[in-house]
């Protein structure tokens, strides 16, 4: 796992669900309600389903479509923390 500089435990959540992408949104929504400052990256083989669910968090959280390489993940993390 890549740990960017300045990232502390509990600062972020990376959601990768094995089935339908909507489950990741259902996991993230209550987490964001508890910790609004939480950073979320959705990782999915079904990125369009994440967008189609119309959740407010999908407008701000990056969605990383599978497959991807570690450099791409690192870039998304860096942008999220900037």
Buried (B, 14 or more C-beta within 10 A) or exposed (E): EEEEEEBEEEBBBBBEBEEBBBBBBEBBBEBBEEEEEBBBBBBBBBBEBBBEBEBEBBEEBBBBBEEEEEEEBEBBBEEBEE
